[in-house]
């Protein structure tokens, strides 16, 4: 069965996010002063072939832990949907 993993990777909240800070400052310069604490991350979609949703979840988790996310600096979450 085919599945799609929607993966979100974000910098840990405890760490400074220089890209988010730059975007936050730029938004304030554009008059959007109501915006606070911008964090910039990554969104990745994977197409997976798996026997079950649980197998697809395990494959997505392995991909995140082994390659996609630097767990020292980033956290990740994902959802699995049928393709």
C-alpha positions as CSV (number, residue, x, y, z in Angstrom):
1,X,0.0,0.0,0.0
2,X,1.2,3.5,-0.7
3,X,1.5,6.1,2.1
4,X,2.6,9.7,2.3
5,X,4.6,10.9,5.3
6,X,4.3,14.7,6.1
7,X,7.3,15.5,8.2
8,X,7.9,18.8,10.1
9,X,11.4,19.5,11.4
10,X,12.0,22.5,13.7
11,X,14.9,23.8,15.7
12,X,14.7,23.0,19.4
13,X,12.9,25.7,21.3
14,X,16.0,26.1,23.6
15,X,18.2,27.1,20.7
16,X,18.5,30.4,19.0
17,X,17.0,30.5,15.5
18,X,18.9,33.2,13.6
19,X,16.8,32.7,10.4
20,X,13.6,33.1,12.4
21,X,14.9,36.1,14.1
22,X,15.9,37.8,10.8
23,X,12.4,37.1,9.4
24,X,10.8,38.4,12.6
25,X,12.8,41.6,12.4
26,X,11.9,42.0,8.7
27,X,8.2,41.6,9.4
28,X,8.4,44.3,12.1
29,X,10.2,46.6,9.5
30,X,7.2,46.0,7.2
31,X,4.8,47.2,9.9
32,X,3.7,43.7,11.1
33,X,4.6,44.4,14.7
34,X,1.9,41.9,16.0
35,X,4.2,39.0,14.8
36,X,6.4,37.5,17.6
37,X,8.8,34.6,17.9
38,X,9.2,33.4,14.3
39,X,10.7,29.9,14.0
40,X,11.9,28.6,10.6
41,X,11.9,24.8,10.0
42,X,11.5,22.3,7.2
43,X,8.6,20.4,5.8
44,X,9.3,17.2,3.9
45,X,7.0,14.7,2.2
46,X,8.0,11.1,1.6
47,X,6.1,8.7,-0.6
48,X,6.3,5.2,1.1
49,X,5.4,1.7,0.0
50,X,4.5,-0.3,3.2
51,X,2.4,-3.3,4.2
52,X,0.7,-1.3,7.0
53,X,0.4,2.2,8.4
54,X,2.5,1.1,11.4
55,X,5.3,0.0,9.0
56,X,5.1,3.4,7.2
57,X,5.3,5.2,10.5
58,X,8.4,3.2,11.5
59,X,10.0,3.9,8.1
60,X,9.3,7.7,8.5
61,X,10.7,7.6,12.1
62,X,13.8,5.8,10.9
63,X,14.4,8.3,8.1
64,X,14.0,11.3,10.5
65,X,16.4,9.8,13.1
66,X,19.0,8.5,10.7
67,X,19.1,11.4,8.1
68,X,16.5,14.1,8.0
69,X,16.7,15.6,11.5
70,X,19.7,16.5,13.5
71,X,18.4,15.5,16.9
72,X,21.0,17.5,18.8
73,X,19.5,20.7,17.3
74,X,16.1,19.8,15.9
75,X,12.8,18.1,16.8
76,X,10.5,16.4,14.4
77,X,6.9,15.1,14.1
78,X,5.1,13.5,11.2
79,X,1.7,12.3,10.1
80,X,1.1,9.4,7.7
81,X,-1.8,9.4,5.2
82,X,-2.8,6.9,2.6
83,X,-1.8,8.0,-0.9
